């Protein structure tokens, strides 16, 4: 009897606990819908501030943390553009770069792969913080259960999407190693226009002839897709010749890159404004420190007061961080300025790229061609070649600076055709 009563009471307790949890979650979701922060440690680059007072409760929101915002922007810049001496960097390379330069985490520790990957994939940084996204077991919840909380964006949507495309393309579960390192020129970027399936290599006459063939048609026949086959050498020549003769012409390059260069100029202006703000913050903090020192000298403040010591240490840390961030941002601005794209640069790039795309003994350089074309669609009457404008610009600045134009994997973004 006693065992039965204990079991009944346990069932009631469990039911009450679930009911309480349901009501608490409903209140938290409503708080998030109104744009308020529900607690927990904010993502690096943000800090919690009081937004408004409702009775005895203080509602809080996120704002950009000036001490660590530039670190987040640097991480995205390294993932998309590299450090000026390389192309786009992977997660491991960025971790090594930050740790080697003693750019630490918010807690003063060293960076790790998981932590940095979360920063590169978190939509909070484009102004869309997702609350109630995962359960206690870390499983994704249905979209209807997720609440998007608007926060100040740290990264623009174009940069975020480009980084996601890089991460997806680098994922070995998505891109097999043979696609990245195999000998075939267009493997992994060539697709059938009719069904969207990959065009894979098929051979004939004992291997003497090689063709790009729609993989869906090869596996399922005409019922799967009526797409065509095309000799490998013919398609390679069509794609490479079009890039040589049409894209790698100064006038065409200027036309394709016009919008990207405009946005790059806007970003440079925003970066200059940010540097001015950091310098202003450092100067203001220095002035506040001077006032404290004057108060100590005049005897108004007691230097042995622990609260005063903490205040001075905090202001020094704020000033030093602002100065470091300003110097880092200025160095990056100057680096991008040194790699400015001018008409002369475009002409030089076009000449160098046309020379480098061909091998000495005939054929084409796989890595160079993929720097210009990330997708080739084969139809009955035409072949469509597409590429990323951002990737084209990064290749242009790399070649003009004497760096390799090679790109490890295909990427997506704004397309030229």
N, C-alpha and C positions, 0 to 999 in steps of 0.2 A: 504493500500500500504506500509506504514511504517512498519507494523507488518511483512509483507511478506519479505521485504528487510532484516529486522533483523534476521529472520529465515534462509534466504539464507546465510547471513554472518556467522551466527552461525554454519551452516553446513560446510562452507569452513574452518572455524577455527578448527572444530572438525577433519576434514579430514587432515589438515595440521599438527595438533597435533599428530595424529596417524602415519603419515608419518615420522615426526621427531622421534617419539618413536621407530619406526621400524629401522631407520638408526642408532640411538644411540645404540639399542640393538645389531645390527649386529656388530658395532664397539667393543662393550664390549665383545661379544662372541669371536671375533677374537683375542682380547687382552688376553682373558682367554686361548684360544687354544695355544697361544705362551708361556703360563706358567706364566703370570703376574697377579698381584692382582688388582682387579677393585675398591678397596676402601672398606668402611665399616669397622666396628670393627672386628679384626681377632678372631678366636676361642681362648678360653683360652688355654695357653700353646704355643702360637705362637705370634710373633711380626712382624711388617712390616719393611722392610729394602729396601733401594734404590738398584736396580739391575743394571741399565744402564741408560745412558742419550741419548735421541733421540731428537736432536734439543733443543727446550725449555722444552720438557716434560721429566720427570723423571719416568722411569718404575720401578715398585716396585714388590717385591716378599715376600713370608712368610719365616721366619726361626724360629727355635725352641727358645722359650723364656726360658732361664735358671731359671728365677724366679718362673715360674709356671708349668714347664714341669713335675716336680716330683709330683705335686699335681694330675695331670691327670693320671700319672702312678700309683699313690697310689689308685685312684678311681677304676681303672681297676683291680688292685691287690685285693682290697677288694671285688669286685664283683665276682672274680674268685676263690680266696683262703680264703677270710675272714681276720680277724685281728690276727690270731694265736690262738684265744680262741673260734672260731666258724667256721662253714663251710662257703661256699659262702654267701655273704650278698646281700639283696635286696636293691632297690633304697632308701626306707625310712630308712633302717638301716644305709646305708652309709651316708646319710644326717645327721642323728643323731650323727654318729661317728665323722664326720668332725667338726660339730658345737660344739660338746662337748669338742673337743681338740683344739678349737680356730684356726682351719685351715680355713681361710676365702677365699672368692672369690677374683678375681683380683681387684675388686673395694673395698675390705675390708668389704664386707657384709657377711651375713649368707647364707648358701646354701639352695636351694629349690629343691623340687622333680622334677619339670619340667626342670630346668636348668641342674641338674645332669643327668637326663635321656637323654637329648640331647647329653651330652658328651659321654655317653656310646653307643650311636647309630650313632654317626657322623663318616662317613668314612674318613673325613679329617685326623683323627689320624692314619690311616694306609697309608697315603700319597696320598689320592684320594679326593681332595676337589671338590664338585659338585657345579658348578655355574649355575644359571638360573634353579634351580630345581623346584621352586614353583612360582606361579603367585602372583599378589598382593592380591588375595583372599585366599592365602595359599593352593591352589589346586596344586597337582602334575602335572607337565608338561610332555608331551611325552618324551621318552628317547632320541629321535632324537634332542630335543631342549636343552638337558642338556650337558654341557661341563665339562669334568673332568680335573682339573688343578693339575699337580703333585706338591706335597709339601714334605718336609722332614717328614718321618713317626715318630710318637712318640710311637706307639704300633705295635707289630708284628701281622700279619694276623691271626695266630693261636689263639692268645689271644683274638683278636677281635671277631672271629667266635665263640669261646667258650662262650664269654660273651653274644653274641646275642642268642645263644641256651639257656642259663640260663634265659634270659629275656623272651624269647618266652615261655619257659616251665612254668615260674611263672605267665604268663598272665592268669587271671581267665577267659577271653573270649576264651582261647585256651584249658586250662586244667580245667575241672569242679572240684569243691571242692570234690565231691564224689570219683574222681579218686585219689586224694591225700590222703584222709582220710578214704576211705571205707575199709571194712574188707577183701575184696578179694585180694589175694596175688599179682596177675599179672594184675589186671585191669589197663588199660591205657598204658601198655607196651607190650601187647600181640597182635600180628597181624597175619592175614592169609598170607601165603607165595604166594598163587596164585593171589589174587587181591589186597593185601595190606590193606584190611579192618580190623577194630578192631575186636578182638575176645571178645565177650561179654558172660555173664552168662545166661544160659538157664537151666530150671529145668524140671525134669520128675518124674512120680509116686508121684504126690502130694507134690513135693519139697524134696523127699528123696534123689534124685540123682541130682547132679549139673554138668554142662558141660560148657567148653569154646567152643563157636560156632561162626563161621564167621558171622558177623552182616549183610554182604551183602547177604549171602545165606539165612539167617533167614528172611530177609525182601523181597527178590526178588526170592527166590527159586533157582533151578539148573541153570536157565537162567542167573542169576546174577553172580553166582560163584559156582564152584563144590567143594569148600573147605570142610574140614571135621570138625567134632566135636570130642572133647576129654574130658574124665572125668576130672573134676577140680582137684581132689586129685592126679590123675596120673600125670598130667602136672606139678603141683606144686612140686611133688616129683622129677620128672625128672630134672627140672631146678635147684632146691635147691641141689640135690645130685651131679649134675655135677659141680656146683660151689664149693661145699665142697670137692669133690674127685679129681677134675682136676685143677680148677683155684687156689684154696687156698692151693697150694703146693709151698714150697719155690723155687724150681727150675723153675716151671712154672711162678711164679710171677716175678722172676728175668729176665726171657726171655721176658715176656710181657712188663715190665717196662724199659728195657734197653735203648731204643731210647728216652723215656721221661726223664730218668735220665741224659742222655747225654746233652739234650737240657737245662735241669735245670742247669747243670754245666756251660754251655755256658752263660746262663743268669746271673749267679753269677759272672762270669768273667767280663761281660759287666757292671754289677752294680759296681764292684770294680773300673773299669776304670772311671765310672761316678762319683764316690765318690772322686777319685783323682782329677778329673777336677773341681769339686765344691770346694775342699780344695785349689786348685791352684788359682781359681778365688777369693776366700775369701782372700788369702794371697796377691795377686796382688792389690786388692782393699784397703787392710790395708796399703800397701806400698804407694799407691797414697794418702791416707789420711795423712800419716806421712809427705809426701813431702809438702802437703798443710799447715800442722801445722808448719813445719820448715820455710816455706815462711812467715807465719804470725809472728813467733817469730823474724825473721830477719828483719821484716819491709817491705819486698817486696810486701806482700799482705795486704790489709786492711780488717780486720775482720768485719767491719761494712758494707762492700759491700754486698747488697742483693743477687747478683749473686753468690758470694763466699759462702754465707750461704746456698743457694739452692744446690750448688755443693757438699758441705760437707754433707748435709742431704741426698742427692741422693746416694752418695758413702756409707754412713753408712747403708742406707736401703739395698743396693746391697750386702754389706758385711754380714749383719745380715741374710738376706734371704738365701744367699749361705751357711752360717754356719748351719742354721736350716735345710735346705734341705740335707746337708751332714750328719748331725746327724741322721735325720730321715732315710735316705737311709742306713746308717751304722747299725742302730737298726734293720731294716728289714733284712739286710744281715745276721746279727748275729742270728736273730730269725730263719731264714731259715736254717742256719748252725746248730743250736741246734736241728733241726728236720731232720737232714740228715738221709737218708735211707741207712742202712748198711745191710750186710747179716744177722747179728744177729737180726736186726729190722724186716727184712722180715720174719724170722722164728717165731719171737714172734707174729708178726701180723697174720700170718697164723693160729697159734694155737688159739689166742684170737678170731679171726673172725669165725673160725669153731665152737667155743663154743657159741658165741653170736648169731649166725644165727638161732639157734634152741631155741624154747620156752621150758620152764620147763615141761609143760604138753603135749608136742608134738606139731607139727606144726612148723612154721618158722616166724621169725621176718620180717615183711614187709619192714620196713625202712632199715634194714641191707641188705636184699637181693637186694633192689633197689640201694644200694651203689655200687653194683658190676655189675648188669645187667640193662641196660636201654631200651633194645628192645629184644623181643622174637618172632621169626617167626616160625609158625607151618606149616609144609608141610605134604605131604602124607607119606613120608618115614623117615623124620628127623625133629628135632627141632633145630633151629639155635638161639644161645644166643649171644648177642652183648652188648658191654659196652664201656665206655670212658676210655682210658688209663689215661687221666688227672684226672678223677674222682676217678679212682682206686688209683692213687698216693696220692691224697688228703685224701682219706679214710685211706690209709696206715699210713700217717703221723699223722692223728687225733687219730687213735687207738693206735699207738705206743707212743703217748703223753698222753694217758689216757682220750682222749676226746671221745664224742659220734661219732659213725660211721654213724649215721642217716643222710639221705639226704632228703630234703623236697620234691623235685620234680625230675623227670628224666631230664637228660641233654644229649647232643650229643657232639661228638668230634672225635678224632682219636679212632678207634674201635679195640678192641680185639675180637676174635671169638673162 
